């Protein structure tokens, strides 16, 4: 029985969905047609934003993502306080546009930097790397 449980856990650990890719342009995180597979990412997904600005709100599943890769030309936009547990990796020429409130990352942060725009704040509360 123990061997079967170990095999099941090993197989489950290897199962990982494809990342959801932002297809480009500016729009709401909650717009299915702007994501690969025509569906909005859900808690537990990995996302890649490399072209365009994604507007997030506290109601979005953005808060439960596993990881966010913010590539060149990619931006996260918010106008109120939004928090996420996900890890985030920044590329040069990526942007965090926070017009009000605070954008908070509680997960691991890494990468080559980003540009912060707007009067709001960006805060990192998790482990951070350079």
N, CA, C and O of each residue as an XYZ file, in Angstrom:
520
protein
N       0.823     -1.194      0.000
C       0.000      0.000      0.000
C       0.867      1.257      0.000
O       0.564      2.238     -0.680
N       1.948      1.211      0.772
C       2.842      2.369      0.855
C       3.474      2.656     -0.508
O       3.604      3.816     -0.898
N       3.864      1.609     -1.229
C       4.475      1.780     -2.550
C       3.488      2.417     -3.526
O       3.871      3.264     -4.333
N       2.237      2.017     -3.455
C       1.217      2.584     -4.346
C       1.035      4.070     -4.049
O       0.941      4.879     -4.973
N       0.985      4.434     -2.778
C       0.833      5.830     -2.398
C       2.013      6.663     -2.891
O       1.823      7.769     -3.397
N       3.216      6.145     -2.750
C       4.410      6.850     -3.220
C       4.351      7.031     -4.731
O       4.697      8.100     -5.233
N       3.921      6.013     -5.463
C       3.819      6.119     -6.923
C       2.776      7.154     -7.324
O       3.002      7.932     -8.250
N       1.647      7.172     -6.644
C       0.599      8.147     -6.954
C       1.103      9.563     -6.699
O       0.895     10.453     -7.524
N       1.762      9.777     -5.565
C       2.289     11.108     -5.243
C       3.361     11.528     -6.243
O       3.406     12.692     -6.640
N       4.214     10.612     -6.652
C       5.258     10.930     -7.619
C       4.657     11.329     -8.958
O       5.126     12.276     -9.588
N       3.633     10.624     -9.396
C       2.970     10.954    -10.661
C       2.255     12.300    -10.568
O       2.315     13.097    -11.504
N       1.589     12.555     -9.461
C       0.868     13.819     -9.296
C       1.825     14.990     -9.272
O       1.503     16.057     -9.795
N       2.990     14.819     -8.681
C       3.962     15.907     -8.612
C       4.483     16.268     -9.996
O       4.879     17.411    -10.223
N       4.490     15.314    -10.926
C       4.990     15.580    -12.267
C       3.957     16.208    -13.189
O       4.314     16.644    -14.283
N       2.704     16.270    -12.794
C       1.650     16.836    -13.618
C       1.634     18.352    -13.432
O       1.476     18.851    -12.318
N       1.799     19.065    -14.525
C       1.811     20.519    -14.439
C       1.207     21.076    -15.722
O       1.614     20.699    -16.821
N       0.262     21.947    -15.583
C      -0.419     22.519    -16.743
C       0.503     23.483    -17.482
O       1.447     24.029    -16.912
N       0.210     23.676    -18.744
C       0.927     24.668    -19.538
C       0.645     26.055    -18.974
O      -0.454     26.309    -18.480
N       1.625     26.955    -19.041
C       1.361     28.317    -18.561
C       0.332     29.018    -19.445
O       0.236     28.742    -20.641
N      -0.420     29.908    -18.856
C      -1.363     30.733    -19.607
C      -0.582     31.937    -20.137
O       0.124     32.607    -19.383
N      -0.713     32.201    -21.425
C       0.034     33.270    -22.090
C      -0.913     34.425    -22.409
O      -1.974     34.218    -22.997
N      -0.527     35.641    -22.021
C      -1.269     36.844    -22.414
C      -1.007     37.055    -23.897
O       0.146     37.081    -24.327
N      -2.064     37.205    -24.676
C      -1.926     37.256    -26.133
C      -1.540     38.619    -26.674
O      -1.264     38.748    -27.867
N      -1.513     39.621    -25.842
C      -1.058     40.945    -26.269
C      -2.156     41.982    -26.218
O      -3.344     41.662    -26.184
N      -1.737     43.214    -26.212
C      -2.672     44.317    -26.091
C      -2.973     44.615    -24.638
O      -2.484     43.941    -23.731
N      -3.789     45.640    -24.432
C      -4.157     46.057    -23.086
C      -5.564     45.587    -22.770
O      -6.447     45.645    -23.625
N      -5.781     45.119    -21.541
C      -7.110     44.674    -21.174
C      -7.175     44.125    -19.773
O      -6.188     44.122    -19.038
N      -8.349     43.663    -19.416
C      -8.623     43.129    -18.089
C      -8.131     41.694    -17.956
O      -8.270     40.893    -18.881
N      -7.565     41.379    -16.819
C      -7.157     40.017    -16.489
C      -8.309     39.042    -16.695
O      -8.092     37.889    -17.066
N      -9.531     39.504    -16.454
C     -10.722     38.648    -16.488
C     -11.314     38.452    -17.884
O     -12.409     37.901    -18.004
N     -10.624     38.886    -18.943
C     -11.120     38.724    -20.308
C     -10.564     37.439    -20.918
O      -9.380     37.383    -21.249
N     -11.396     36.402    -21.073
C     -10.906     35.104    -21.550
C     -10.189     35.165    -22.899
O      -9.176     34.491    -23.084
N     -10.692     35.950    -23.832
C     -10.126     35.983    -25.174
C      -8.734     36.579    -25.265
O      -8.103     36.496    -26.318
N      -8.236     37.180    -24.186
C      -6.901     37.758    -24.194
C      -5.837     36.792    -23.658
O      -4.662     37.147    -23.558
N      -6.260     35.569    -23.314
C      -5.361     34.545    -22.798
C      -5.314     33.347    -23.740
O      -6.289     33.056    -24.433
N      -4.181     32.656    -23.765
C      -4.087     31.423    -24.545
C      -5.139     30.447    -24.035
O      -5.429     30.395    -22.840
N      -5.698     29.687    -24.945
C      -6.752     28.755    -24.584
C      -8.100     29.414    -24.366
O      -9.071     28.747    -24.007
N      -8.164     30.725    -24.581
C      -9.410     31.500    -24.430
C     -10.076     31.288    -23.074
O     -11.302     31.256    -22.970
N      -9.255     31.143    -22.041
C      -9.816     31.053    -20.691
C      -8.914     31.796    -19.718
O      -7.693     31.815    -19.868
N      -9.532     32.401    -18.729
C      -8.827     33.184    -17.724
C      -8.024     32.240    -16.821
O      -8.524     31.183    -16.434
N      -6.789     32.611    -16.483
C      -6.029     31.788    -15.537
C      -6.770     31.653    -14.208
O      -7.481     32.561    -13.778
N      -6.588     30.508    -13.578
C      -7.220     30.251    -12.285
C      -6.130     30.048    -11.231
O      -4.952     29.902    -11.557
N      -6.542     30.042     -9.977
C      -5.598     29.800     -8.892
C      -4.830     28.521     -9.187
O      -5.413     27.505     -9.566
N      -3.511     28.585     -9.008
C      -2.663     27.433     -9.282
C      -1.989     27.482    -10.641
O      -1.118     26.657    -10.919
N      -2.368     28.431    -11.503
C      -1.760     28.548    -12.828
C      -0.481     29.385    -12.797
O      -0.255     30.176    -11.881
N       0.344     29.187    -13.818
C       1.491     30.028    -14.116
C       1.090     30.898    -15.291
O       0.401     30.428    -16.196
N       1.512     32.170    -15.297
C       1.180     33.046    -16.422
C       2.426     33.733    -16.957
O       3.409     33.938    -16.243
N       2.354     34.084    -18.243
C       3.411     34.828    -18.918
C       2.770     36.048    -19.564
O       1.828     35.930    -20.347
N       3.297     37.223    -19.224
C       2.806     38.487    -19.796
C       4.005     39.174    -20.431
O       4.878     39.687    -19.731
N       4.047     39.183    -21.760
C       5.202     39.748    -22.442
C       4.861     40.860    -23.410
O       5.761     41.504    -23.948
N       3.594     41.098    -23.641
C       3.243     42.092    -24.641
C       1.893     42.688    -24.286
O       0.856     42.089    -24.570
N       1.894     43.850    -23.675
C       0.642     44.493    -23.324
C       0.481     44.658    -21.826
O       1.284     44.168    -21.033
N      -0.580     45.362    -21.462
C      -0.844     45.689    -20.069
C      -2.064     44.920    -19.570
O      -3.132     44.982    -20.178
N      -1.905     44.198    -18.465
C      -2.970     43.408    -17.858
C      -3.453     44.148    -16.611
O      -2.686     44.354    -15.671
N      -4.724     44.545    -16.606
C      -5.291     45.233    -15.447
C      -5.866     44.194    -14.490
O      -6.677     43.353    -14.880
N      -5.428     44.266    -13.217
C      -5.862     43.302    -12.204
C      -6.656     44.001    -11.107
O      -6.465     45.188    -10.841
N      -7.555     43.240    -10.472
C      -8.346     43.731     -9.338
C      -8.291     42.668     -8.237
O      -7.889     41.534     -8.496
N      -8.689     43.024     -7.014
C      -8.693     42.022     -5.944
C      -9.619     40.837     -6.224
O      -9.420     39.759     -5.664
N     -10.616     41.016     -7.071
C     -11.575     39.942     -7.370
C     -11.006     38.914     -8.354
O     -11.558     37.821     -8.478
N      -9.926     39.238     -9.049
C      -9.362     38.336    -10.051
C      -8.653     37.148     -9.410
O      -8.214     37.223     -8.263
N      -8.546     36.049    -10.161
C      -7.801     34.888     -9.692
C      -6.295     35.162     -9.718
O      -5.503     34.293     -9.354
N      -5.902     36.344    -10.139
C      -4.507     36.796    -10.100
C      -3.907     36.544     -8.720
O      -2.724     36.226     -8.600
N      -4.721     36.686     -7.688
C      -4.224     36.584     -6.320
C      -3.738     35.185     -5.975
O      -2.918     35.041     -5.068
N      -4.214     34.139     -6.666
C      -3.839     32.769     -6.337
C      -2.926     32.104     -7.351
O      -2.765     30.884     -7.319
N      -2.326     32.870     -8.246
C      -1.441     32.283     -9.247
C      -0.192     31.704     -8.595
O       0.203     32.137     -7.512
N       0.427     30.732     -9.246
C       1.671     30.152     -8.751
C       2.844     31.039     -9.131
O       3.693     31.340     -8.292
N       2.898     31.464    -10.403
C       4.003     32.308    -10.842
C       3.558     33.250    -11.952
O       2.629     32.976    -12.712
N       4.266     34.371    -12.006
C       4.049     35.378    -13.042
C       5.401     35.670    -13.669
O       6.344     36.035    -12.967
N       5.506     35.514    -14.979
C       6.699     35.920    -15.708
C       6.325     37.191    -16.462
O       5.506     37.158    -17.381
N       6.919     38.291    -16.076
C       6.629     39.583    -16.703
C       7.769     39.901    -17.657
O       8.837     40.354    -17.246
N       7.523     39.656    -18.934
C       8.556     39.802    -19.946
C       8.656     41.207    -20.501
O       7.900     42.093    -20.103
N       9.594     41.416    -21.429
C       9.762     42.719    -22.052
C       8.460     43.177    -22.711
O       7.828     42.417    -23.445
N       8.071     44.406    -22.449
C       6.835     44.930    -23.017
C       5.600     44.563    -22.223
O       4.499     44.996    -22.565
N       5.756     43.770    -21.165
C       4.620     43.366    -20.340
C       4.418     44.325    -19.183
O       5.379     44.883    -18.654
N       3.157     44.516    -18.789
C       2.841     45.407    -17.671
C       1.690     44.844    -16.857
O       0.768     44.229    -17.394
N       1.762     45.067    -15.544
C       0.649     44.791    -14.648
C       0.136     46.140    -14.184
O       0.908     46.993    -13.748
N      -1.185     46.329    -14.282
C      -1.812     47.614    -13.976
C      -2.848     47.409    -12.882
O      -3.625     46.456    -12.929
N      -2.862     48.314    -11.882
C      -3.929     48.270    -10.885
C      -4.197     49.680    -10.365
O      -3.319     50.542    -10.369
N      -5.433     49.888     -9.919
C      -5.841     51.177     -9.399
C      -6.348     51.085     -7.976
O      -6.935     52.032     -7.454
N      -6.119     49.936     -7.347
C      -6.500     49.720     -5.950
C      -5.579     48.648     -5.396
O      -4.813     48.047     -6.150
N      -5.636     48.398     -4.112
C      -4.739     47.414     -3.510
C      -5.066     46.003     -3.997
O      -6.205     45.545     -3.910
N      -4.036     45.327     -4.512
C      -4.132     43.958     -5.002
C      -2.923     43.203     -4.454
O      -1.796     43.696     -4.512
N      -3.167     42.003     -3.920
C      -2.091     41.175     -3.384
C      -2.087     39.823     -4.085
O      -3.135     39.320     -4.490
N      -0.897     39.238     -4.224
C      -0.770     37.900     -4.789
C       0.292     37.121     -4.041
O       1.295     37.680     -3.597
N       0.060     35.822     -3.907
C       1.017     34.927     -3.262
C       2.045     34.395     -4.264
O       2.999     33.725     -3.872
N       1.859     34.685     -5.534
C       2.695     34.085     -6.574
C       4.119     34.608     -6.545
O       4.402     35.688     -6.028
N       5.004     33.807     -7.117
C       6.352     34.288     -7.371
C       6.288     35.132     -8.634
O       5.380     34.969     -9.450
N       7.247     36.030     -8.795
C       7.263     36.888     -9.978
C       8.696     37.018    -10.479
O       9.637     37.188     -9.703
N       8.832     36.933    -11.805
C      10.130     37.110    -12.449
C      10.007     38.281    -13.421
O       9.154     38.280    -14.309
N      10.862     39.270    -13.241
C      10.826     40.471    -14.075
C      11.893     40.406    -15.152
O      12.986     39.886    -14.926
N      11.572     40.938    -16.324
C      12.543     41.144    -17.394
C      12.706     42.638    -17.577
O      11.838     43.423    -17.196
N      13.828     43.024    -18.165
C      14.004     44.444    -18.445
C      12.870     44.903    -19.362
O      12.349     44.115    -20.152
N      12.503     46.136    -19.262
C      11.413     46.729    -20.034
C      10.038     46.207    -19.627
O       9.098     46.266    -20.420
N       9.906     45.699    -18.404
C       8.585     45.356    -17.880
C       8.154     46.480    -16.936
O       8.987     47.226    -16.421
N       6.835     46.589    -16.716
C       6.302     47.733    -15.979
C       5.263     47.303    -14.950
O       4.451     46.413    -15.202
N       5.301     47.950    -13.791
C       4.244     47.851    -12.792
C       3.619     49.235    -12.709
O       4.257     50.186    -12.259
N       2.366     49.342    -13.145
C       1.664     50.629    -13.206
C       0.578     50.629    -12.122
O      -0.464     49.990    -12.271
N       0.841     51.355    -11.035
C      -0.046     51.358     -9.877
C      -0.523     52.790     -9.647
O       0.197     53.608     -9.074
N      -1.737     53.082    -10.096
C      -2.231     54.460    -10.001
C      -2.700     54.814     -8.601
O      -2.661     55.984     -8.221
N      -3.139     53.838     -7.828
C      -3.589     54.060     -6.449
C      -3.474     52.758     -5.684
O      -3.387     51.689     -6.288
N      -3.471     52.832     -4.380
C      -3.381     51.627     -3.575
C      -1.994     51.030     -3.620
O      -0.995     51.745     -3.702
N      -1.942     49.707     -3.565
C      -0.666     49.018     -3.453
C      -0.734     47.687     -4.203
O      -1.741     46.982     -4.131
N       0.322     47.352     -4.909
C       0.471     46.049     -5.552
C       1.477     45.274     -4.705
O       2.638     45.669     -4.600
N       1.027     44.161     -4.096
C       1.850     43.437     -3.133
C       2.151     42.034     -3.646
O       1.245     41.285     -4.009
N       3.434     41.692     -3.670
C       3.887     40.355     -4.046
C       4.398     39.666     -2.782
O       5.349     40.138     -2.160
N       3.765     38.546     -2.399
C       4.173     37.816     -1.202
C       5.108     36.655     -1.531
O       5.684     36.050     -0.626
N       5.264     36.341     -2.809
C       6.119     35.229     -3.218
C       7.529     35.677     -3.544
O       7.891     36.838     -3.350
N       8.312     34.747     -4.039
C       9.700     34.976     -4.435
C       9.746     35.944     -5.624
O       8.986     35.784     -6.579
N      10.617     36.928     -5.572
C      10.764     37.882     -6.675
C      12.189     37.822     -7.209
O      13.153     37.761     -6.446
N      12.302     37.841     -8.542
C      13.621     37.784     -9.159
C      13.568     38.479    -10.511
O      12.501     38.851    -10.999
N      14.731     38.644    -11.096
C      14.785     39.177    -12.450
C      15.704     40.361    -12.598
O      16.506     40.676    -11.718
N      15.566     41.009    -13.741
C      16.477     42.085    -14.107
C      15.911     43.470    -13.839
O      16.532     44.466    -14.210
N      14.762     43.559    -13.210
C      14.214     44.862    -12.850
C      12.957     45.202    -13.619
O      12.569     44.510    -14.561
N      12.333     46.279    -13.197
C      11.091     46.740    -13.801
C      11.010     48.250    -13.622
O      11.767     48.837    -12.849
N      10.090     48.866    -14.340
C       9.796     50.283    -14.168
C       8.501     50.400    -13.396
O       7.517     49.740    -13.730
N       8.488     51.231    -12.365
C       7.277     51.473    -11.592
C       6.699     52.810    -12.036
O       7.409     53.814    -12.083
N       5.407     52.823    -12.362
C       4.721     54.053    -12.771
C       3.508     54.270    -11.871
O       2.925     53.308    -11.372
N       3.128     55.532    -11.662
C       1.925     55.857    -10.915
C       2.195     56.227     -9.466
O       3.294     56.034     -8.945
N       1.149     56.772     -8.825
C       1.259     57.273     -7.457
C       1.137     56.177     -6.401
O       1.464     56.413     -5.238
N       0.673     54.984     -6.779
C       0.523     53.889     -5.831
C       1.867     53.274     -5.469
O       2.912     53.698     -5.961
N       1.823     52.272     -4.604
C       3.045     51.623     -4.117
C       3.150     50.190     -4.615
O       2.154     49.546     -4.945
N       4.394     49.713     -4.657
C       4.685     48.304     -4.928
C       5.445     47.793     -3.706
O       6.389     48.428     -3.237
N       5.015     46.626     -3.193
C       5.674     46.076     -2.000
C       5.968     44.598     -2.218
O       5.164     43.864     -2.793
N       7.132     44.181     -1.748
C       7.548     42.781     -1.800
C       7.697     42.298     -0.368
O       8.484     42.860      0.394
N       6.957     41.269      0.009
C       7.025     40.781      1.383
C       7.649     39.397      1.476
O       7.911     38.907      2.574
N       7.888     38.767      0.337
C       8.460     37.425      0.327
C       9.967     37.468      0.189
O      10.585     38.530      0.265
N      10.551     36.290     -0.017
C      11.994     36.193     -0.269
C      12.265     36.821     -1.627
O      11.526     36.584     -2.583
N      13.301     37.608     -1.714
C      13.602     38.266     -2.979
C      15.030     37.960     -3.399
O      15.912     37.746     -2.568
N      15.229     37.944     -4.675
C      16.539     37.697     -5.258
C      16.855     38.858     -6.172
O      16.011     39.727     -6.389
N      18.064     38.883     -6.714
C      18.419     39.947     -7.653
C      18.250     39.497     -9.071
O      18.505     40.267     -9.998
